[in-house]
């Protein structure tokens, strides 16, 4: 609750100029697909035409490959109940998965999801993506970390700001056409972030995306998957029964 209040103070209660300057995009639903309503989505990405998802909660955390059209899990691997799974990314034939507070990450073979090893990092792990050269990691704060994708050691940080104010609760990440896109936890917004300045250069407003599909257990929006080969964009949320393909339209003045 404290983090939600802080986010409101830093962003939603910011001066009007902070919201007026970065453009806002609305959405249109292209298609909707079944999504496991028991999946506490923490990471989502496309790789070589396949959809991968990592899920959270103690005793239920997994990495999985999913058939987009049916939502069926075709391959999965769970982690020890001591760990709370978080974001994930593909790199060089491997799948990397963070955990929330264990300061431990897991490495898998991307094709088989066979465990290959682990890595460590200080603090919390939330979201994970890459820009083709570096891994980009969120930890729930206003800073994004850059990691060497081979050694998995931290190489730098980027402070994210919206209208000159720190933006916190950066969650699931996706690299989209030269920008870092981040779900902002406990909101319906995705921040479009400059990877060089850390400035929020745009907002995506996904308010009421679930609509009539909403169920009592459905939680916050979390999960962005972009397929660069087809330019398709997919989003979902924690315990959502649907995954949506969407297009964006820039909101007028």
Order of alpha helices (4+ residues) and beta strands (2+ residues): alpha-alpha-beta-beta-beta-beta-beta-beta-beta-beta-beta-beta-beta-beta-beta-beta-beta-beta-beta-beta-beta-beta-beta-beta
